[in-house]
Amino acid sequence: MTQHEMRKIAMQAIYLANQGKLTDAKEVSQKALKALELKDFPAYSAELVEGILANKEALDEQLSKYLKKSWRLNRINEIDLAILEVALYEMQNSKVIDPVAALNEALNLCDEFSSKESKKFINGLLANFIKKD
């Protein structure tokens, strides 16, 4: 299974977690296994889900800083929020992907699950987290 496929599974699991307001990584993984009809939950997907759920408040706070003043995270499409959370977590914590590649992976997920407008929005928001040297 590719990194992209494992990331995609993690994003879908986070989407399910956000919908159900779930915070337990094992419960989220089990729900995703069933919903996605998977035999096993990949280790990298589990690592992402655990990290995102453990740091959700901080991730959402960081994302909120770059929203327009009249916007709140609860106004963002739930798929887009899951993509943003996975990407930001990877950008800040992953040892297997660098921040620019994580942003590009988020845009690939947009191509599969979201809209062109959302892709522009996600690109603009996540670009704030790329360190410019």
N, C-alpha and C positions, 0 to 999 in steps of 0.2 A: 504494500500500500504506500502511495506517495505522501510526502509531507502535505501537499495540497489537499489530498483526500482526507487526511487526518485533521487538518485545520477546518475543513468543511464540516466534518462530523462535530468537532468542538463548537463551531459557530451554531450549528443546528441545536446542539445540546444547550448552549447558552440561551438561544431563542426560547426553547422550552422552559428553561429555568426562569427567564424573565416573565414569560406568560403566566406561569404558576406561582411566581414569587418564591421559588424554591432556592434554598441556600446550602443544602447538603449535597456535596459533590457525588457521593455514591448514589443517592436517590436520583439525581439528574442523569447520571450515567446509565442507570437502569431504565429510566424512562426513555432516554434516547435510544438505547439498545432495542427496546420494544418498538418504538415509533419508527425507527429507521430499518427495522428488521435485520439487525446485525448479529453475527455469531459472537463476536468479541468487540470490546470497546478498546481501541488502540491506545497504547501507553502514552503517546504524545498528545492525543486528544484528551485523555484523562488528566495529564499534567496541565494542559491549558485550562480545562474546566475547573480544576482545583484552584489554580492560581487566580483565575478571574473571579471566582466566587469568593475566595479569601480576600481579594483586594477590590471588590466591586465598588464599594463606597468611594475609595480613593480614585479609582479609574473614572467613575462617573463625575466626581468632583472636578477632576482635571479636564475632562471633556466639556463640562459645563462652562468652564472659564472662557472657552473660545466660541461659545454660542452668542448670537446677537442678544442684546439685553432683554428683548421681549420673548425670547425662546427659552424653553425648559426641555430637559431630556425626555420628559413624558410626552412631548409633542412629536418626538422622532419615531418614525416607523420602527416597530420592534425588530424586524430583520436588520435594518440599518444599524440600530443600537447594538445588536449582537455582533455585527461585523466590526463596528468601531471598538467594542470592548476587546474582542479577540486581537485585533490589530494593535491597539495601544498596549495591551499586555505583552504581546510579542515584541513590540518595539522597545519596551523598557526592560524586559526580563529574559528574552530568549537567548540561548547560547547557540542555536542552530540556524538563526536567520538574522540578518542585519536589519536596522530600521527601514531603510529604503525598500528592501525586498519585502518586508512585512506590509508596508504601504501598498506595494504593487499586488501582493496577494489579496489584500482587502479589496482592491479594485477588480481583481479577477472574480472574487466572490460576488461583487456587485453585478458583474456581467451575468452570473448564473442565477442570482436571487433577487435582484433589485432593478432599479430604473437608471436611465442615463442621468436624470436630474439628481438622484441620490448619489450616483457615482461622483459627480462633480462636487457635491456637498461633502461627501466622505473624504475625497481627495484634499479639498481645501482645509477641512478640519484637522485631518491627520498630518498635513504638511507642517502644522504648527509644532509638531513634536519631533521633527527632523532637525538635528543639530547642524547648524551651518558653520563650517570652519573658516 
